[in-house]
Amino acid sequence: MNDFRLARSLGVGALYASTSLLASAMEIEIDYTLDTNGFFNQAGSKEAMRAVCDYFEGILADDLARIDQAQWPGNSWIARVRNPATGNVDTFPGKVIPANTYILYAGGRNLNGAGQGGQNFYSASGSGPNSQQWFDLLQSRGEPGALANPPTDAGPWGGSITFSTSRTWNFSQTASVGGGRSDFITIALHEVCHALGMGTEDSWNTYVNGASFTGPKSTASYGGNVPLQSGGRHWRDDGMCTSSTATGYSPSNPLNVLSRAVGQFGVTEGQNQIALLDPVSCRVGSKLKVMTALEVAGLDDVGWEIKTGIITPLPELAISVNQDNGAVTLSWLANPDRVYQVQESGTLQDWVDLGNPVSLRSGPVNFPDGDPPIGRNFYRLHVDPPSSSDVAFALANRSSYYLTVETEPNDVSDCDICADGH
């Protein structure tokens, strides 16, 4: 059985999960020619970078137009690249960008933080009757929403990603090893999100409203507007990374921006996690911090097309408490092809089956717990076969008859500032 977790009292309408993926229509081409400081000479570094880009290729399905000025007589362009080894801008006149290809320049230099990522840009000139179409191509690569006002899509040609040469790195693709080593997979995932437009694209800014992100996919995933850190380029810092508590963050911390891991890089799908675009990256036990449903939703809001099979419906686990006798009722929408088992725990550690499994049911299910224990009690729903891999989660407190939601904590230690200069 797999788990799925509901981390907010507001219903979550959809989970992004890496299920059956179609063949990639888009290629992220990694260009190391500007890595003059030799960051990617380290053992395992290129393999880890390729694995990160393979992950994004596996979820994105955009069709991006070719950029080739030879096909546009009288028009020209200059690709302008943030050099990852120097921080300066290098120019590449007339660079050809193949269709369905995004070029990512990768390298390293000394940074205050662990990494830095963003989009590259260009300058162009044109003459003749098709010059406006040429300019539109460079701006949108055939994505009409990128030309809208305000923009709702993006068609970038490439970006740059930089890693600190002053740090010691862990290039494992499945585990965090600690010992003062920064987790490359975690930082690279975060920075590629920036390179693909999260916090950097005009279409991202379309949905920035003060200290909130209002993109429809992200708000559906989070259960409301997503709080932003100052500057609007990250989700809000939960502020508990250096906490002395055993869990590293408090489940009731009002600053949390919690989501669910999308199964990858040794992390169980549906595991509760502070969202990856938090500006501070924390080591969570031996597990890597990875992409969550919220980052996939954010990419969707920027305008990237998410492949069929990435979005999987979630059953929403609701809870009600009878204030007269303390009885609890759990409710969800059932699928007749699945078997549901309610479990309860007072500690989030020792889970006990509650009643018999529910099967061959379609539509609303009301599951009673007529005699819950006094005090705080947690409930979760296991599904077999899994429709997603999140645990539908709820909490009842019989003594005060209020409804809230808590999430299963993880051990957090050894924090690193993940990036600078976003």
N, C-alpha and C positions, 0 to 999 in steps of 0.2 A: 504494500500500500504506500502511496505517497501522501504527503500532507499539503494542505494549503491554509494560509494564514490571513486573517482579516485584521489589519492593524489599526483601523480607525472605526469610530462609531458610525461615520458616514459610509454608506455602502460603496463598495468598489465595483465598478461595472465590468471591468475586463482585466485580465492578466496577460502580460506579454510573456510568452514562454517559448523557449527554443524547441519546438516539436518537429514535425516532419517539414524539412526545408527543401525548397526547390533549388535547382542548380542556379548558381549566382549569375545574375545578369550584369553585375558591375564588378570591376576590378580595381582594387587599391594597389597601385604600383608604388613600391617603396624605392626611393632614389637616395643612395648613400654617397653620391659623388661629392657632396659638400661636407661630409664627415671628416674634415681634415684633422681633427683632434683625435681621431681613432677610437671614439667611444664604442663603436660597433665592431671593434677588433676583439672585444671580450668574448670568451667562450659562452655560447648559448644566447648571446644577445640578439643576433639576427633571427635565430629560430623563434625566440619569444616575440620579437616584433612582428614576424610573419604570422604567428599564431593569433595575435591581437587583430591584425588586419583581416585574416581569414574569418574571424568571428564577425566582424562588421560586414564583410562580403556575404556572409551567410544570412544576414537579416535584411539587407537593403536590396531593393529591386528597381531602382531608378534606371530610366533610359536617358543617358546624357549624350547630347549631340557632339560630333567631332568639331574640333577647332583647328582649322588649317587655312591660313591666309592665302595659300596658293589657289584655293577654290573660290576666293573672293577677290578678283582683280580690282586694283585701285584701293584696297583696304589692307591695313596691317595692324599688328599688335605687338606688345612687349610684355612677356610674362615677368612679373616682379616677385622675387622670392626672398622671404626672410631667411637669411643664411643661418642654419642652426649652430654653426661653429663660431660665428662672429657676432650675430645679432644684427648685422648690416643687411641692406637690401641689395641683392644681386639681380641682374637683368638678363633675360634670354629672349632676344628679338625673334619673332616668327616661330616660336616653339609650337610644335604640333602636339595636340592632345587627342589621342584616339577616342572614338566613341565609347561610351560606357566605362570610361577610365577616369580615376581620380589619382593624381600624382602627389605623394606624400614625401617631402624631403625630411630626412631623419639624420640626426647627429647629436653632438654633445658639446657643452662648454660649461664653465663654472657659473653656477646659478646660486641665488640665495635659497631657493626652494629646490624641489626635486625635479620638476619638469615644467615645460611651457609648451603650449600648443595653440595654433591659430590658423586662419585661412590666409592664403597668398592672394595677390591682387594683380592688377595689370594697368597698362595705358594703351590707348588705341587711337588710330586715325582712320578716316574713310572719306571717300569721294564717290560720286556717281549715284545712280538711282537706288542702289541696294545698300547704301551705307548704314541706314537706320536698322535694316535687318541684321547687318554685321554687328552693330553695337548691341542689339537685342540678343544675338547669339552669345556674345561674350558675357553678357549679364545673366542670362538664364539657361543657356545650353539646352534650349527647347522646353524648359519648364515654365508654362505660362504664368503661374502664380508668382514667379520671381519678378515679373514685370508689373504686377498689380500695385496699387497704392491704397493701403499699405501692403507690402509683400506678404504672401502666404506660402511661398515655396522658395527653393534655392537651387542653383545650378553651378556650384563652384567648380573650378578646374583643378584646384589642388590646395595644399596647405603645408605647413612645416611643424615639426615636433622636435623638441630639444630636451635632453636629459643632462642632469648635473654631472660633471666629471669629477667633482670633489666628494662624491658619495661612494659608498661601497654598495653594490647592487646584488640582489637575489634574482636570478633569471629563471628560477623554477616556474613551471607552468601549472603546478598543482598545489604548492604549499608555501606558506610564509615561514621563514626559518629564524627570524629575529636576529639577535646578536648584532644589532646596529645596522643591519642590511635593509635597504629600501626595496620594496617589492616592485619589480619592473612591470609586471603584468598589470597591477593595480594602477600605477601612475600612467602607463601607456594607454589603458582603456579610458581613463579620465581625460588625458590630453587629446586623444583622437576625437573624443566627443566635442571638444572645443574646435579642433581642426575641421570637423564636419558641420560646425555652425552653432552648437549649443553655447550661448553666451557671446557669440561673435557675429552671427548672421543678422541681416536686417529683418528676416522673417522671425527670428527669435525676439528681437526688440518689438515687433508688432504686438506681442503678448505680455510685454513687461509693463506692469501698471504699478508704479511706485515700488513697494517692497514685495510685490506678488507677481507670480507668473500665472497667466490666465489661459494658456493654451488649452483647447478642449480635450485633447488626448491626455495631457498631464493632469488636468483637474479631475478627469474621470478616473485615472489611476490612483491619484492621491486621495480623492474624496473631497476636494475643494481646491481653492487657489493655493498654489505652492509657494511657501515663503522663500524669499530670496535674500542672499547676503547683500550687504551694501555694494553698490556698483552693478548689480543685476546680472552678474555672469556666473554665479553659482547658486545652488540651493543654500538655504540658511545653514550656517555652522551650528551644530547642536550644542557646542560649547562645553561638552563633557568629555572630550577626548583625553584630557589629562586628569580626569577624575580619579580619586583614590578608591572609589568603590570597586568591588570585585568585578562588576559587569562592565565598567567603563562608561556606561550611560544609564540613566534612570528611565525605565519604561514610562514613567509619568512626566518626564521632562517636557515642558511645553515647547521647547525649542527643537525637539526631534523632527527631522524629516525622514520618516521611516518608509521603507518599501520592501520588496521581496526580490531576492536574487534570482536572476535568470540562470538556469543551470549551465555552468561553464567552469573551466579551469579548476576542477576538483571541488567545487562548491555545490552543495545540494540545491536543486531547484526549489524555490519557495522559501529558502532560509531567510529569516528576518534580518535586515541589514539597514544601517544608516545609508541613505542613498549615495551613490558613487560621486555625484557632483557636489557633495559637501566640500568646502574648500580645504578641509583638513583630513588627511588620510590616516586612519588608525589601524594598527595590526589587531586582528580579531583572532586570538589564539593561534592555531597553526593554519588557519584558512586565509586565503587571499580575499581581499575586498574586490568585488566584481560588479559588473553591470546589474542594475535592477530594472524592474518593470518601469520605474519612473524615468530612467534615462532613455529607454526605448520609446516611451511615450513622448519624451522631449524631442527626440530625433524626428518622430512623426509630425510633431507640431512645427518643427523647422521646415518640413516639407519633404523629407525623405520618405519614400514609399517602403512600407514594411511588408515583408513577404507574407503571402498566405500561409497560415499555420502558426504564425508568431502570436496572433491574438487568440486567446482561448477564453470562452466565457467562464466566469467564476460564480459558483453558488454563494449567495450572501447569507451568512449565518446571523440571524437576529435573535434577540433575547428579550424576554419580558419577565417581570417579577410581580407576583400577586402581593400587594402590600398588606393584605389581611392575614395571610397564612405563610408567606415566604416561598410558596411554590414557584418554580421556574419553568418557563416554556421556551424551547428553542425552535426556531422556524427556518426553513429553507425551501427552495424549489428543487424537487427531485427529478432525476432522469431515470426512466424505467430500466435502462441498460446498466445502471450502477448500483452498488451496494454501499450503504452509509452506516457507519458505526460512530455513535456519540461516545466520547470519553470525558472524564472529569478528573480534576486534580486540585488539591489545595496548595500545592507547592511548585507547580510547573515542572516537576521531575517525575513523580510516580503517577502515571496515567492509568486509570481503571475504566474498563468498558462499562457503560451505563445502559442497562437494558439490552434488548436484542437488536441485531442489525436490521436496518430498514431496506427492503428491496422490492422490486417490481412496483414501484410507486412513480406516478407522474404528476407533476404539479406541486402545490403547496403541501408541506409536511409540518405538523405541529407535534413536537416531541416533548413530553412532560417529564420533569424531575420533581415529583411531589414532595420529596423530603430532603432537600439539599442540606449540607452541613451548615452549622452556624458560622458566620464570618465569611471571608473571601473564598470564592470557589471559581475555578477556571473550567471552561468547556472547549473541546475541539472536535472537529468532524473529520474522520478518515473516509476516503472514497476509494473504492476498488471496482473496476479499474479506474485509475486516476483520470479526471477530466482536466486537471491542472495539477500543479504541485505546490500549492500554497495551503496552509492550514486555516480553515475557517475557525476563527478564534473568538471567544467571548468570555466575559467575567461577570459574575453576580456577587453582590455583597448582601447577604440576607439580613444582617443586623441593621443596615441603614437604608436598604431598599433603593439603591441607586444603580444606574447602568453606566458602565464605562468599559473601556477595552484596554487590556495590557498585552504586551508582546513578550515572547520568550526571550530572555536576555542572552547575550553572548559575552564571553570574556574578552575584554579589550585592553591592549597595552601597547607600549612603544610607539607613540604617535610621531608622525612626520608631517610637516607642512608639505602639501602635495605639489604646489605650483606657485610660481610668482609671475607677475606681469601679465595676467590674463586680460 
